[in-house]
Amino acid sequence: MTVVKHLLEMPELRLRLRTGAGLLDREVTRIYGTELPDPSRYLSAGELVLTGLLWWREPGDAEPFVAALARAGAAALAASGADTGGIPADLVEACERHRIPLLEASPDLSFAIITERVVLALTTGSGVSRRRLLSTATEDASLPALLRRGATELAAACRVVSGTGRVVAETGPGDGITRLPIPGRFAVPWELVVAAELGTGQAEIADELASLIGLERSRADEVRRVADRVAEPLLRLLAGSGGDLATAFAATGLDEDTALRVLLARTPDGEPRIGAELLAELLADPDSRSLVGEVGADAYALVVADGGWPEDWTSAATAALSAVAPRLPVSRVLLGVGGPATLAGLRGAFQEARHAAVAAAQRAEPIAVVAGDEIGVHRLLVAGVPDELRRSVRDRLLGPLLAYDAAQRSDLVHTVRVFLECSGSPAVTAKALHIHVNTLRYRIARASELLGVDLTAFPHQVDVYLALTLDD
């Protein structure tokens, strides 16, 4: 059994106790990293909670965060003040008030190292069968190594499959006779599949293997999140309107001439953490290079696209997300894709991904994936126009026509729209509207008169069509 005191006794972790000296016998059952201001939805009893305090902005922010930990029965809080100039006083006070042991992590120590050591302590410190699984190579608790040792102990091929249908790892072919859920607090579930019927002893080993895989997944996820944090300053600048974009880009280690795709994941009724996990799942191909981060309510990914981009990526992503949709803690997933673009055009690719996500929101399906190249250029041009300007331009260009329709209870606006969508062809438009071509010509002439423009002239057609799209 691992308790909080054991963590303080690990010299390589260099943790310093700030408060909670009388609470060090609490058992630590797992580790969880978060930067959410209110993580209560994702907490459970016995956890060591890791945080870099990115959620802390001013005194008073600590109270709801620590209160959530206390309600959930967290074992302790380990915090780094690297980004806040030290541990805030109100965090220490809140931990004292709510009886949460507070451990200060050294600013120069990566959370990935803390996570790896704590996970190792948890996996080697509880259960004979766990020690047996690790005994052949305790220093290697990676997923492939765990699966190989588990397959040897069970004398059967094993594989781990994600909820999207992706094979995460496997030791060889075999029918999935026994299936066990992999524990862990993730939006996309994993499953251990064993190609054999298991007896009582084997079932215990399989349960321990599933537990170890869950801990390794948590560790690997924390490592990924730590690595991805280098992209967050760049993503914040792209989401804003100023700042030194080149410096933030250089910090990612990418070359300025690298072509990137920008992916935006939006879960309207969920946390951005869920969107980030879904992006990581979709980009889990070992040959894919990507950085995932969160800005506000959205999750973004920067994906190296030098090797091209699969033509069926949108449909494949839709199929993968749809497969796991019934088990997701959200009702909708909206995904927009922008780019490719190098540093010089990255802001444009970022905005393209945003507008694609807006277009996805207009679809009826719970899972909607839209690429920027699926959206007409005219829609991208008007997508960023402020609402006030939209109304002003629309009223100026279409006002007389709208007023006429309202007074006469006619629908000349619809006639004009169909006419323009039919490339200004009277014959095609008349057929689409089921009217005589002479009636169509009369209506277009009347609309031209009201608008004061010639609707048979291409420049005027462009202006009026763009004005019509401002209301879409």
Secondary structure by P-SEA (a helix, b strand, c coil): cccaaaaaaccccccccccccccccccccbbbbbcccccccccccccbbbbccccccccccaaaaaaaaaaacccbbbbbccccccccaaaaaaaaaabbbbbbccccccaaaaaaaaaaaaaacccaaaaaaaccccccccaaaaaaaaaaaacccccccccccccccccccccccbbbbbbccccbbbbbbbcccccaaaaaaaaaaaaaaaaaaaaaaaaaaaaaccaaaaaaaaacccccaaaaaaaacccccbbbbbbbbbcccccaaaaaaaaaaaaccccccbbbbbcccbbbbbbbcccccccaaaaaaaaaaaaacccccccbbbbbbbccccccaaaaaaaaaaaaaaaaaaccccbbbbccccccaaaaaaccccaaaaaaaaaaacaaaaaaaaaacccaaaaaaaaaaacccaaaaaaaacccaaaaaaaaaaaaaaaccccccaaaaaaaaaaaaccc
